Amino acid sequence: MTYFYGQRRPERKYRGTPQWTLDQLFITPFSARRRYDEEGIIHYDPIERNMYPTGIHVMDHFLQRLAAGNDRMNEFCNIYGLRTEDMDGLVYILTGMSGPEFRKAYRLRMVDELLRYTDMSFDEIAKRTGFGTHGNLCVVFRHSWGQSPTVRRKRLRNPRDVGRYIV
């Protein structure tokens, strides 16, 4: 079917079931977890991170870049000779979420983890997660949750959370 200028494409309705959820594809930003021994001494045990959760090379590379805070789709697609629509379509088929929706959800999940378990500044968190600046992070938070990063950090954090994981 051809679409002419001014016509909108029909909205997509995925009829299959997504193969993966965001939780299954999320690569944690942390490298070690705090543990106390019998004498109360703190030890950090390395976290085994699955860097290849799907087994699909392109998708796993995309997830690794997201985990590193790099979500520039044009750069990524140029590596493989893809169009951004191709990658967004793959993400849609595998997760049931549109490409931009998945990238935003992934980055917000990473922000939540960094807010809760670290004392990183908001500028550091924004750079680490690909939002760029503290201002951008605040705009996204107001839009997504209707609150500032400071309030979100206070609501997420429990008394013993800081230092539980090492980045």
DOKOLZA-839958 format. One record per residue (C-alpha): residue number from 1; y, x, z. Coordinates in steps of 0.001 Angstrom, whole numbers. Layout:
// residues N
REC     k        c2        c1        c3
REC   NUM         Y         X         Z
...
//
This chain:
// residues 167
REC     k        c2        c1        c3
REC     1         0         0         0
REC     2      3421      1324      -900
REC     3      6465       931      1278
REC     4      9912       646      -191
REC     5     13229      1715      1210
REC     6     14156      -447      4186
REC     7     10616     -1675      4858
REC     8      8940      -800      8113
REC     9      5361       329      8356
REC    10      3126     -2020     10273
REC    11      2525      -983     13869
REC    12      -752       846     14495
REC    13     -3420      -756     16639
REC    14     -6227      1664     17383
REC    15     -9528      -238     17335
REC    16    -11725      2589     18574
REC    17    -11971      3913     22090
REC    18    -10150      7164     22827
REC    19    -12513     10074     23224
REC    20    -10417     11810     25901
REC    21     -7863     10908     28548
REC    22     -4879     12989     29526
REC    23     -6671     14009     32738
REC    24     -9612     15381     30766
REC    25     -7364     17389     28446
REC    26     -4889     18665     31024
REC    27     -4971     22439     31578
REC    28     -3648     23181     35053
REC    29      -769     25661     35315
REC    30     -2336     27205     38419
REC    31     -4566     30256     38552
REC    32     -5780     30191     42185
REC    33     -6290     27744     45086
REC    34     -5669     28420     48780
REC    35     -8647     28407     51138
REC    36     -8913     29100     54847
REC    37    -11936     30933     56254
REC    38    -13527     30322     59679
REC    39    -10953     32536     61433
REC    40     -8022     30763     59804
REC    41     -7199     33564     57394
REC    42     -5825     32453     54038
REC    43     -7694     33411     50878
REC    44     -6993     32449     47289
REC    45     -9943     31604     45068
REC    46     -9478     31728     41297
REC    47     -9493     28383     39499
REC    48    -11775     28143     36509
REC    49     -9672     26594     33789
REC    50    -11243     25049     30727
REC    51     -9058     26329     27907
REC    52    -11215     24582     25275
REC    53    -11658     21018     26558
REC    54    -12293     19353     23196
REC    55    -14189     21953     21201
REC    56    -11856     21200     18280
REC    57    -10101     24484     17550
REC    58     -6769     23008     16404
REC    59     -6560     20552     19301
REC    60     -7513     23175     21892
REC    61     -4890     25581     20542
REC    62     -2344     22762     20723
REC    63     -3286     22059     24363
REC    64     -3021     25752     25232
REC    65       490     25838     23784
REC    66      1443     22735     25763
REC    67        77     24346     28931
REC    68      2253     27389     28220
REC    69      5332     25144     27915
REC    70      5639     25414     24142
REC    71      5654     22005     22496
REC    72      7463     22815     19260
REC    73      5399     20862     16763
REC    74      6968     22375     13627
REC    75      6063     25909     14698
REC    76      2545     24879     15622
REC    77      1926     22948     12416
REC    78      3222     25843     10297
REC    79       502     28073     11794
REC    80     -2194     25786     10368
REC    81      -355     24520      7299
REC    82      -218     20973      8671
REC    83      2427     18305      8687
REC    84      3544     17024     12092
REC    85      2172     13636     11051
REC    86     -1278     15198     10642
REC    87     -1298     16568     14188
REC    88       179     13373     15628
REC    89     -2590     11446     13861
REC    90     -5266     13706     15348
REC    91     -3801     13258     18828
REC    92     -3684      9502     18263
REC    93     -7324      9328     17194
REC    94     -8565     11482     20076
REC    95     -6432     10032     22895
REC    96     -5140      6660     21723
REC    97     -1587      7887     22422
REC    98      1008      8764     19808
REC    99      1822     12457     19476
REC   100      5270     12301     21115
REC   101      3939     10014     23855
REC   102      1073     12430     24606
REC   103      3350     15492     24667
REC   104      5769     13806     27032
REC   105      3000     12584     29343
REC   106      1421     16058     29374
REC   107      4706     17758     30234
REC   108      5552     15204     32936
REC   109      2138     15717     34521
REC   110      2786     19464     34599
REC   111      6226     18894     36128
REC   112      4673     16733     38866
REC   113      2158     19449     39733
REC   114      4800     22169     39840
REC   115      7160     20019     41897
REC   116      4479     19187     44418
REC   117      2737     22526     44918
REC   118      5443     25156     44325
REC   119      8927     26030     45469
REC   120     10021     26811     41918
REC   121     13608     25905     41144
REC   122     14273     23010     38806
REC   123     15535     25447     36145
REC   124     12267     27411     36348
REC   125     10208     24229     36133
REC   126     12237     22980     33158
REC   127     11708     26265     31292
REC   128      8012     26458     32226
REC   129      7285     22927     31004
REC   130      9337     23024     27806
REC   131     12212     20782     28882
REC   132     14599     23722     28655
REC   133     17257     23089     31271
REC   134     17667     21366     34602
REC   135     19978     18859     32902
REC   136     17330     17893     30355
REC   137     14788     17544     33149
REC   138     17135     15198     35054
REC   139     17677     13033     31971
REC   140     13923     12691     31388
REC   141     13332     11874     35060
REC   142     16019      9201     35114
REC   143     14555      7668     31977
REC   144     10882      7902     33040
REC   145     11004      7227     36778
REC   146     14574      6209     37546
REC   147     15010      9039     40056
REC   148     16085     12657     40227
REC   149     13684     15625     40372
REC   150     14720     16200     43999
REC   151     13703     12684     45046
REC   152     10501     12929     43023
REC   153      9600     16220     44741
REC   154     10140     14683     48180
REC   155      7964     11671     47325
REC   156      5116     13722     45844
REC   157      4911     16492     48405
REC   158      2782     16448     51544
REC   159      3513     18859     54430
REC   160       814     21417     53520
REC   161      1136     21238     49722
REC   162      3485     24178     49155
REC   163      1461     27293     48480
REC   164     -1827     25450     47997
REC   165     -1958     26807     44460
REC   166      -626     29953     42789
REC   167       907     29827     39325
//
